[in-house]
Amino acid sequence: MDEACLPPGYQRIIAVVRRASGPVMTREVGEALGVEVRVKAKRELLRGKLVRLADRGWLRKLPDARFTTHL
């Protein structure tokens, strides 16, 4: 499947992870997206989206809770 079938918010998350020079933490993705990362609830919402993308094969979740693409 093409990532164009994903909602725009998920497409932006994947783009941020792709642009990173290596695996990224939820906080780093949030900062790049302009999410208020100091608020735990907002970080957890973003973490849930990252985990969903990893569960569906769009991203890879590393054991240390960082995310990367399958490139």
N, CA and C atoms as a LAMMPS dump frame, in Angstrom:
ITEM: TIMESTEP
0
ITEM: NUMBER OF ATOMS
213
ITEM: BOX BOUNDS ff ff ff
-5.0000000000000000e+02 5.0000000000000000e+02
-5.0000000000000000e+02 5.0000000000000000e+02
-5.0000000000000000e+02 5.0000000000000000e+02
ITEM: ATOMS id mol type element x y z
1 1 1 N 0.834 -1.182 0
2 1 2 C 0 0 0
3 1 3 C 0.882 1.25 0
4 2 1 N 0.361 2.275 -0.595
5 2 2 C 1.048 3.559 -0.65
6 2 3 C 0.669 4.376 0.581
7 3 1 N 1.619 5.124 1.114
8 3 2 C 1.314 5.904 2.313
9 3 3 C 0.339 7.04 2.04
10 4 1 N 0.036 7.313 0.78
11 4 2 C -0.958 8.331 0.445
12 4 3 C -2.348 7.93 0.949
13 5 1 N -2.539 6.645 1.232
14 5 2 C -3.829 6.193 1.757
15 5 3 C -3.983 6.519 3.244
16 6 1 N -2.898 6.926 3.898
17 6 2 C -2.944 7.278 5.318
18 6 3 C -3.483 8.704 5.503
19 7 1 N -4.08 8.974 6.653
20 7 2 C -4.518 10.344 6.946
21 7 3 C -3.308 11.295 6.961
22 8 1 N -3.523 12.566 6.659
23 8 2 C -2.419 13.528 6.578
24 8 3 C -1.541 13.591 7.834
25 9 1 N -2.13 13.479 9.008
26 9 2 C -1.342 13.518 10.244
27 9 3 C -0.336 12.381 10.315
28 10 1 N -0.75 11.209 9.894
29 10 2 C 0.149 10.053 9.889
30 10 3 C 1.226 10.204 8.814
31 11 1 N 0.859 10.79 7.696
32 11 2 C 1.846 11.039 6.641
33 11 3 C 2.923 11.998 7.136
34 12 1 N 2.528 13.022 7.903
35 12 2 C 3.502 13.977 8.448
36 12 3 C 4.441 13.297 9.445
37 13 1 N 3.903 12.397 10.25
38 13 2 C 4.731 11.665 11.214
39 13 3 C 5.779 10.84 10.479
40 14 1 N 5.368 10.105 9.466
41 14 2 C 6.305 9.29 8.698
42 14 3 C 7.371 10.169 8.049
43 15 1 N 6.974 11.319 7.529
44 15 2 C 7.928 12.227 6.89
45 15 3 C 8.978 12.713 7.886
46 16 1 N 8.565 13.019 9.106
47 16 2 C 9.513 13.472 10.131
48 16 3 C 10.502 12.359 10.459
49 17 1 N 10.013 11.144 10.626
50 17 2 C 10.895 10.019 10.957
51 17 3 C 11.863 9.759 9.803
52 18 1 N 11.388 9.867 8.582
53 18 2 C 12.259 9.674 7.409
54 18 3 C 13.376 10.708 7.331
55 19 1 N 13.052 11.96 7.638
56 19 2 C 14.036 13.048 7.552
57 19 3 C 15.102 12.973 8.633
58 20 1 N 14.815 12.283 9.708
59 20 2 C 15.764 12.199 10.822
60 20 3 C 17.022 11.453 10.394
61 21 1 N 18.132 11.815 11.004
62 21 2 C 19.402 11.184 10.646
63 21 3 C 19.553 9.796 11.264
64 22 1 N 18.661 9.429 12.152
65 22 2 C 18.695 8.116 12.793
66 22 3 C 17.379 7.89 13.511
67 23 1 N 17.304 6.853 14.333
68 23 2 C 16.078 6.587 15.086
69 23 3 C 15.713 7.776 15.98
70 24 1 N 14.422 8.015 16.149
71 24 2 C 13.949 9.173 16.909
72 24 3 C 13.032 8.76 18.053
73 25 1 N 13.031 9.596 19.079
74 25 2 C 12.132 9.421 20.219
75 25 3 C 10.835 10.175 19.925
76 26 1 N 9.799 9.852 20.649
77 26 2 C 8.508 10.519 20.491
78 26 3 C 8.654 12.028 20.659
79 27 1 N 9.419 12.448 21.634
80 27 2 C 9.617 13.876 21.906
81 27 3 C 10.189 14.592 20.683
82 28 1 N 11.151 13.971 20.001
83 28 2 C 11.77 14.59 18.829
84 28 3 C 10.762 14.738 17.686
85 29 1 N 9.938 13.722 17.498
86 29 2 C 8.906 13.795 16.457
87 29 3 C 7.921 14.907 16.803
88 30 1 N 7.516 14.969 18.062
89 30 2 C 6.588 16.006 18.497
90 30 3 C 7.136 17.401 18.294
91 31 1 N 8.397 17.592 18.631
92 31 2 C 9.009 18.907 18.443
93 31 3 C 9.014 19.294 16.968
94 32 1 N 9.318 18.347 16.095
95 32 2 C 9.341 18.628 14.655
96 32 3 C 7.944 18.943 14.12
97 33 1 N 6.921 18.366 14.744
98 33 2 C 5.549 18.589 14.299
99 33 3 C 4.896 19.79 14.977
100 34 1 N 5.581 20.366 15.954
101 34 2 C 5.009 21.502 16.667
102 34 3 C 4.052 21.105 17.777
103 35 1 N 4.142 19.863 18.241
104 35 2 C 3.295 19.387 19.338
105 35 3 C 3.893 19.88 20.658
106 36 1 N 3.046 20.229 21.582
107 36 2 C 3.501 20.699 22.893
108 36 3 C 3.987 19.49 23.706
109 37 1 N 5.261 19.14 23.537
110 37 2 C 5.797 17.899 24.101
111 37 3 C 5.957 17.929 25.612
112 38 1 N 5.866 19.105 26.223
113 38 2 C 5.956 19.167 27.688
114 38 3 C 4.696 18.626 28.338
115 39 1 N 3.611 18.555 27.577
116 39 2 C 2.343 18.035 28.101
117 39 3 C 2.307 16.534 27.844
118 40 1 N 2.31 15.764 28.926
119 40 2 C 2.402 14.304 28.818
120 40 3 C 1.273 13.713 27.972
121 41 1 N 0.075 14.221 28.124
122 41 2 C -1.069 13.68 27.37
123 41 3 C -0.863 13.832 25.864
124 42 1 N -0.27 14.94 25.451
125 42 2 C -0.026 15.159 24.015
126 42 3 C 1.076 14.234 23.511
127 43 1 N 2.106 14.015 24.346
128 43 2 C 3.169 13.07 23.98
129 43 3 C 2.606 11.665 23.857
130 44 1 N 1.748 11.279 24.785
131 44 2 C 1.179 9.928 24.768
132 44 3 C 0.286 9.715 23.544
133 45 1 N -0.445 10.737 23.146
134 45 2 C -1.267 10.646 21.946
135 45 3 C -0.383 10.413 20.725
136 46 1 N 0.707 11.149 20.639
137 46 2 C 1.646 10.982 19.534
138 46 3 C 2.322 9.614 19.595
139 47 1 N 2.713 9.174 20.787
140 47 2 C 3.327 7.859 20.947
141 47 3 C 2.381 6.761 20.452
142 48 1 N 1.092 6.918 20.748
143 48 2 C 0.103 5.951 20.279
144 48 3 C 0.053 5.882 18.763
145 49 1 N 0.157 7.031 18.113
146 49 2 C 0.156 7.05 16.644
147 49 3 C 1.413 6.397 16.097
148 50 1 N 2.554 6.669 16.73
149 50 2 C 3.813 6.044 16.3
150 50 3 C 3.741 4.523 16.456
151 51 1 N 3.201 4.07 17.571
152 51 2 C 3.079 2.627 17.808
153 51 3 C 2.13 1.999 16.78
154 52 1 N 1.02 2.685 16.485
155 52 2 C 0.095 2.179 15.469
156 52 3 C 0.78 2.041 14.117
157 53 1 N 1.555 3.048 13.751
158 53 2 C 2.288 2.98 12.477
159 53 3 C 3.294 1.837 12.495
160 54 1 N 3.925 1.6 13.634
161 54 2 C 4.876 0.486 13.746
162 54 3 C 4.138 -0.856 13.686
163 55 1 N 3.021 -0.957 14.369
164 55 2 C 2.247 -2.205 14.357
165 55 3 C 1.759 -2.568 12.96
166 56 1 N 1.508 -1.551 12.16
167 56 2 C 1 -1.785 10.796
168 56 3 C 2.107 -1.846 9.752
169 57 1 N 3.368 -1.77 10.206
170 57 2 C 4.487 -1.949 9.3
171 57 3 C 5.008 -0.712 8.601
172 58 1 N 4.487 0.457 8.939
173 58 2 C 4.957 1.691 8.303
174 58 3 C 6.255 2.168 8.927
175 59 1 N 6.419 1.927 10.219
176 59 2 C 7.626 2.295 10.949
177 59 3 C 8.145 1.06 11.682
178 60 1 N 9.336 1.184 12.224
179 60 2 C 9.911 0.118 13.031
180 60 3 C 10.17 0.68 14.423
181 61 1 N 9.674 -0.009 15.451
182 61 2 C 9.909 0.409 16.835
183 61 3 C 11.074 -0.401 17.379
184 62 1 N 12.078 0.301 17.86
185 62 2 C 13.258 -0.344 18.42
186 62 3 C 13.032 -0.654 19.898
187 63 1 N 13.791 -1.595 20.472
188 63 2 C 13.604 -1.948 21.891
189 63 3 C 13.776 -0.776 22.859
190 64 1 N 14.524 0.245 22.469
191 64 2 C 14.729 1.395 23.354
192 64 3 C 13.666 2.478 23.168
193 65 1 N 12.545 2.133 22.556
194 65 2 C 11.379 3.02 22.365
195 65 3 C 11.612 4.106 21.317
196 66 1 N 12.629 3.961 20.488
197 66 2 C 12.838 4.896 19.384
198 66 3 C 12.208 4.3 18.133
199 67 1 N 11.949 5.157 17.163
200 67 2 C 11.288 4.742 15.929
201 67 3 C 12.156 5.076 14.734
202 68 1 N 12.051 4.242 13.712
203 68 2 C 12.774 4.461 12.464
204 68 3 C 11.93 3.919 11.312
205 69 1 N 12.341 4.226 10.1
206 69 2 C 11.645 3.672 8.931
207 69 3 C 12.319 2.373 8.525
208 70 1 N 11.736 1.693 7.6
209 70 2 C 12.263 0.399 7.131
210 70 3 C 13.253 0.554 6.002
211 71 1 N 13.85 1.694 5.826
212 71 2 C 14.758 1.928 4.693
213 71 3 C 15.996 1.107 4.782
